[in-house]
Amino acid sequence: MNATFVQSATLTLLLTGCGLAATDPFVGNWTLNVAKSQTAGQWAKVEELGSNKYRFDDGAAPQTLIADGIDQPLEFGGTM
């Protein structure tokens, strides 16, 4: 009797979890609606230069980095 209760409770929890995940409004594809969006504030632009090189521009000091799995030094200290 105890094993049947545990199996039933487990099945109920699994099905409830699946049902909640299916109705999550944050899951799925999003499309930007520029008319309803306010984009003021911080921004960053990433530009692919080829050969695993990328240029990161946040308006202060653009950085060109290589994505090779090694920490890349930044112009004013630190790494990325």
N, CA, C and O of each residue as an XYZ file, in Angstrom:
320
protein
N       0.819     -1.190      0.000
C       0.000      0.000      0.000
C       0.861      1.251      0.000
O       0.535      2.229     -0.673
N       1.941      1.232      0.737
C       2.828      2.375      0.825
C       3.520      2.641     -0.516
O       3.686      3.797     -0.905
N       3.922      1.582     -1.221
C       4.580      1.735     -2.518
C       3.619      2.326     -3.544
O       4.024      3.137     -4.377
N       2.370      1.931     -3.491
C       1.364      2.459     -4.416
C       1.161      3.953     -4.188
O       1.035      4.721     -5.142
N       1.131      4.356     -2.940
C       0.977      5.788     -2.620
C       2.158      6.592     -3.149
O       1.968      7.664     -3.724
N       3.373      6.089     -2.961
C       4.577      6.793     -3.425
C       4.566      6.902     -4.945
O       4.896      7.954     -5.493
N       4.192      5.831     -5.624
C       4.134      5.858     -7.089
C       3.083      6.855     -7.570
O       3.321      7.601     -8.520
N       1.933      6.868     -6.922
C       0.870      7.801     -7.317
C       1.278      9.245     -7.071
O       1.022     10.120     -7.899
N       1.917      9.492     -5.928
C       2.361     10.850     -5.618
C       3.434     11.313     -6.603
O       3.419     12.463     -7.041
N       4.358     10.429     -6.948
C       5.411     10.771     -7.905
C       4.812     11.089     -9.273
O       5.193     12.078     -9.899
N       3.897     10.274     -9.733
C       3.254     10.503    -11.024
C       2.488     11.822    -11.027
O       2.531     12.567    -12.006
N       1.793     12.106     -9.938
C       1.042     13.370     -9.839
C       1.978     14.568     -9.900
O       1.688     15.543    -10.592
N       3.098     14.508     -9.185
C       4.058     15.616     -9.211
C       4.671     15.805    -10.592
O       4.844     16.938    -11.041
N       4.999     14.716    -11.266
C       5.571     14.821    -12.615
C       4.588     15.442    -13.594
O       4.953     16.320    -14.375
N       3.349     14.987    -13.552
C       2.347     15.526    -14.473
C       2.032     16.982    -14.169
O       1.820     17.771    -15.089
N       1.998     17.347    -12.899
C       1.760     18.739    -12.527
C       2.904     19.626    -13.021
O       2.667     20.714    -13.545
N       4.135     19.164    -12.856
C       5.299     19.927    -13.317
C       5.288     20.130    -14.818
O       5.602     21.216    -15.304
N       4.927     19.089    -15.556
C       4.857     19.209    -17.020
C       3.770     20.197    -17.434
O       3.949     20.971    -18.374
N       2.658     20.163    -16.736
C       1.563     21.084    -17.050
C       1.934     22.523    -16.780
O       1.583     23.406    -17.563
N       2.635     22.781    -15.691
C       3.056     24.146    -15.370
C       4.106     24.645    -16.360
O       4.075     25.812    -16.752
N       5.025     23.790    -16.766
C       6.066     24.190    -17.717
C       5.456     24.542    -19.072
O       5.951     25.438    -19.756
N       4.407     23.859    -19.460
C       3.791     24.109    -20.758
C       3.079     25.456    -20.798
O       2.910     26.024    -21.877
N       2.657     25.980    -19.651
C       1.917     27.235    -19.644
C       2.768     28.414    -19.184
O       2.229     29.492    -18.932
N       4.066     28.241    -19.069
C       4.956     29.318    -18.635
C       5.033     30.388    -19.734
O       5.459     30.074    -20.845
N       4.640     31.635    -19.464
C       4.637     32.667    -20.497
C       6.036     33.112    -20.929
O       6.174     33.798    -21.941
N       7.069     32.736    -20.183
C       8.422     33.147    -20.536
C       9.126     32.126    -21.427
O      10.256     32.362    -21.854
N       8.483     31.003    -21.711
C       9.077     29.963    -22.546
C       8.582     30.152    -23.973
O       7.387     30.334    -24.202
N       9.506     30.109    -24.937
C       9.119     30.205    -26.338
C       9.925     31.251    -27.076
O      10.932     31.743    -26.566
N       9.491     31.586    -28.258
C      10.171     32.577    -29.099
C       9.600     33.959    -28.815
O       8.393     34.130    -28.643
N      10.488     34.932    -28.772
C      10.095     36.309    -28.510
C      10.398     37.150    -29.735
O      11.384     36.916    -30.434
N       9.547     38.130    -29.989
C       9.756     39.062    -31.088
C       9.726     40.473    -30.526
O       8.824     40.821    -29.764
N      10.704     41.285    -30.894
C      10.783     42.660    -30.407
C       9.730     43.508    -31.099
O       9.678     43.557    -32.328
N       8.895     44.172    -30.324
C       7.925     45.121    -30.838
C       8.465     46.511    -30.505
O       8.309     46.990    -29.382
N       9.098     47.153    -31.485
C       9.768     48.432    -31.272
C       8.787     49.509    -30.819
O       9.155     50.389    -30.042
N       7.554     49.451    -31.291
C       6.561     50.462    -30.918
C       6.217     50.409    -29.436
O       5.848     51.428    -28.852
N       6.332     49.235    -28.819
C       5.996     49.089    -27.405
C       7.216     48.995    -26.504
O       7.071     48.810    -25.295
N       8.405     49.117    -27.060
C       9.628     48.916    -26.276
C      10.315     50.238    -25.972
O      10.328     51.160    -26.787
N      10.880     50.300    -24.783
C      11.706     51.433    -24.395
C      13.133     50.913    -24.277
O      13.422     50.090    -23.408
N      14.018     51.380    -25.134
C      15.372     50.833    -25.183
C      16.407     51.813    -24.658
O      17.580     51.708    -25.016
N      16.015     52.754    -23.829
C      16.963     53.697    -23.243
C      17.756     52.987    -22.150
O      17.257     52.056    -21.519
N      18.975     53.425    -21.933
C      19.800     52.826    -20.882
C      21.071     52.237    -21.468
O      21.559     52.683    -22.506
N      21.596     51.236    -20.791
C      22.836     50.623    -21.234
C      22.619     49.823    -22.505
O      21.543     49.266    -22.724
N      23.636     49.772    -23.331
C      23.591     49.004    -24.557
C      24.996     48.488    -24.844
O      25.978     48.994    -24.300
N      25.080     47.504    -25.679
C      26.370     46.969    -26.127
C      26.183     46.439    -27.540
O      25.149     45.858    -27.869
N      27.181     46.643    -28.355
C      27.152     46.170    -29.734
C      28.265     45.153    -29.901
O      29.404     45.414    -29.513
N      27.953     43.991    -30.474
C      28.944     42.956    -30.735
C      29.014     42.763    -32.235
O      27.997     42.520    -32.886
N      30.208     42.870    -32.783
C      30.411     42.750    -34.222
C      31.380     41.607    -34.492
O      32.469     41.570    -33.919
N      30.992     40.673    -35.361
C      31.859     39.559    -35.706
C      32.821     40.004    -36.809
O      32.395     40.495    -37.854
N      34.115     39.827    -36.566
C      35.136     40.241    -37.522
C      35.712     39.079    -38.311
O      36.509     39.296    -39.223
N      35.331     37.853    -37.986
C      35.855     36.669    -38.649
C      37.045     36.103    -37.902
O      37.649     36.796    -37.084
N      37.387     34.865    -38.168
C      38.507     34.167    -37.522
C      38.403     34.215    -35.999
O      39.404     34.418    -35.313
N      37.193     34.028    -35.473
C      36.934     34.052    -34.029
C      37.275     35.381    -33.372
O      37.530     35.420    -32.169
N      37.286     36.469    -34.132
C      37.516     37.799    -33.563
C      36.189     38.540    -33.479
O      35.357     38.485    -34.386
N      36.020     39.240    -32.348
C      34.794     39.992    -32.113
C      35.148     41.375    -31.574
O      36.113     41.536    -30.827
N      34.364     42.352    -31.959
C      34.539     43.712    -31.438
C      33.349     44.020    -30.545
O      32.200     43.962    -30.983
N      33.631     44.349    -29.290
C      32.628     44.697    -28.298
C      32.672     46.206    -28.102
O      33.722     46.760    -27.776
N      31.545     46.869    -28.298
C      31.480     48.316    -28.157
C      30.314     48.670    -27.229
O      29.150     48.439    -27.559
N      30.645     49.232    -26.066
C      29.599     49.647    -25.125
C      29.528     51.162    -25.016
O      28.895     51.693    -24.103
N      30.182     51.867    -25.953
C      30.138     53.317    -25.968
C      31.302     53.958    -25.240
O      31.549     55.151    -25.421
N      32.020     53.213    -24.429
C      33.140     53.780    -23.668
C      34.463     53.509    -24.387
O      35.110     54.439    -24.869
N      34.855     52.268    -24.457
C      36.125     51.893    -25.084
C      35.935     50.573    -25.829
O      35.917     49.515    -25.200
N      35.794     50.612    -27.138
C      35.616     49.370    -27.905
C      36.810     48.431    -27.715
O      37.958     48.872    -27.658
N      36.524     47.149    -27.620
C      37.554     46.135    -27.431
C      37.447     45.119    -28.557
O      36.342     44.704    -28.905
N      38.572     44.709    -29.133
C      38.603     43.632    -30.101
C      39.254     42.429    -29.432
O      40.396     42.494    -28.976
N      38.504     41.329    -29.380
C      38.959     40.146    -28.670
C      38.887     38.919    -29.558
O      38.128     38.876    -30.526
N      39.694     37.919    -29.211
C      39.695     36.646    -29.916
C      39.030     35.611    -29.017
O      39.416     35.459    -27.858
N      38.038     34.901    -29.539
C      37.336     33.865    -28.776
C      38.069     32.546    -28.974
O      37.723     31.759    -29.854
N      39.090     32.310    -28.143
C      39.874     31.088    -28.260
C      39.923     30.293    -26.958
O      40.717     29.361    -26.828
N      39.071     30.662    -25.987
C      39.034     29.943    -24.726
C      40.030     30.438    -23.701
O      40.089     29.909    -22.591
N      40.813     31.442    -24.050
C      41.801     32.014    -23.133
C      41.329     33.410    -22.751
O      40.824     34.151    -23.594
N      41.493     33.774    -21.468
C      41.118     35.123    -21.034
C      41.874     36.160    -21.846
O      43.093     36.080    -21.996
N      41.139     37.134    -22.369
C      41.725     38.188    -23.176
C      41.854     39.448    -22.318
O      40.890     39.852    -21.669
N      43.037     40.073    -22.308
C      43.199     41.296    -21.514
C      42.412     42.459    -22.122
O      42.320     42.596    -23.342
N      41.852     43.285    -21.252
C      41.130     44.479    -21.677
C      42.056     45.686    -21.601
O      43.059     45.658    -20.889
N      41.726     46.730    -22.322
C      42.574     47.906    -22.435
C      42.856     48.574    -21.096
O      43.979     49.014    -20.851
N      41.852     48.658    -20.226
C      42.023     49.364    -18.952
C      42.127     48.412    -17.775
O      41.795     48.781    -16.649
N      42.580     47.203    -18.016
C      42.722     46.206    -16.967
C      41.578     45.224    -16.968
O      40.515     45.483    -17.532
N      41.803     44.106    -16.338
C      40.799     43.051    -16.307
C      40.889     42.157    -17.519
O      41.716     42.377    -18.403
N      40.053     41.166    -17.561
C      40.009     40.237    -18.694
C      38.574     39.973    -19.077
O      37.645     40.245    -18.317
N      38.410     39.432    -20.282
C      37.080     39.055    -20.777
C      37.193     37.679    -21.388
O      36.201     37.138    -21.878
